[in-house]
């Protein structure tokens, strides 16, 4: 049974979304240092079985206590676009 286990991170900064670390099956994880100015990190994790069910989980981690800044940047740049 083939199991697909992938994840990606995106960082929201004042200039927009910045791609972060990721793992795409069947390759190992690629670690990318977090940028200096992110206010929010979103991690999408996809687990799927070939011909079976899949599960998608998104975790949002605020990196500032200024929720109005996060909200205004989300309005300006929208949700992140993942490759998985």
C-alpha positions as CSV (number, residue, x, y, z in Angstrom):
1,X,0.0,0.0,0.0
2,X,1.5,3.3,-1.1
3,X,1.3,6.1,1.5
4,X,1.9,9.7,0.6
5,X,3.1,11.9,3.5
6,X,3.9,15.4,2.5
7,X,4.0,18.9,4.1
8,X,4.9,22.5,3.2
9,X,5.3,25.7,5.2
10,X,4.5,29.2,4.0
11,X,5.4,32.4,6.0
12,X,3.4,35.6,5.8
13,X,5.6,38.7,6.0
14,X,4.9,42.4,5.3
15,X,6.0,41.8,1.7
16,X,3.7,38.8,1.2
17,X,3.9,35.0,1.3
18,X,7.4,33.4,1.4
19,X,7.9,29.6,0.8
20,X,9.5,27.7,3.6
21,X,10.6,24.2,4.4
22,X,8.8,21.2,2.7
23,X,8.7,17.5,2.2
24,X,7.4,15.9,-1.0
25,X,7.1,12.2,-1.3
26,X,9.4,10.2,-2.0
27,X,12.2,12.7,-1.3
28,X,13.6,13.8,2.1
29,X,12.6,17.1,3.8
30,X,14.2,20.3,2.5
31,X,14.9,22.7,5.4
32,X,14.7,26.4,4.5
33,X,15.5,29.0,7.2
34,X,12.6,31.0,8.4
35,X,12.7,34.6,7.1
36,X,13.5,37.5,9.5
37,X,10.1,39.2,9.5
38,X,7.2,36.7,9.3
39,X,4.1,37.3,11.3
40,X,2.4,34.0,10.6
41,X,3.5,30.5,9.6
42,X,1.1,28.1,7.9
43,X,2.0,24.4,7.6
44,X,-0.1,22.1,5.4
45,X,0.3,18.4,6.0
46,X,-1.2,15.9,3.5
47,X,-1.4,12.2,4.2
48,X,-3.0,9.9,1.6
49,X,-3.2,6.3,0.7
50,X,-3.3,5.3,-3.0
51,X,-6.8,4.5,-3.8
52,X,-7.9,5.3,-0.3
53,X,-8.7,8.2,2.0
54,X,-6.7,11.4,2.3
55,X,-6.3,13.9,5.2
56,X,-5.3,17.5,4.9
57,X,-4.4,19.5,8.0
58,X,-3.4,23.2,8.1
59,X,-1.8,24.6,11.2
60,X,-1.5,28.4,11.6
61,X,1.1,29.7,14.0
62,X,1.1,33.4,14.8
63,X,4.6,34.8,15.3
64,X,3.4,38.2,16.7
65,X,0.8,39.3,19.2
66,X,-0.4,42.0,16.8
67,X,-3.5,40.2,15.4
68,X,-4.6,43.3,13.5
69,X,-1.3,43.2,11.5
70,X,-1.9,39.5,10.6
71,X,-5.5,40.3,9.6
72,X,-4.5,43.2,7.4
73,X,-1.8,41.2,5.7
74,X,-4.2,38.3,5.1
75,X,-6.7,40.7,3.5
76,X,-3.9,42.1,1.3
77,X,-2.2,38.9,0.3
78,X,-5.0,36.3,0.8
79,X,-4.4,32.7,1.8
80,X,-1.2,30.9,1.0
81,X,-1.0,28.8,-2.2
82,X,0.6,25.4,-1.6
83,X,2.0,23.0,-4.1
84,X,0.5,20.0,-2.4
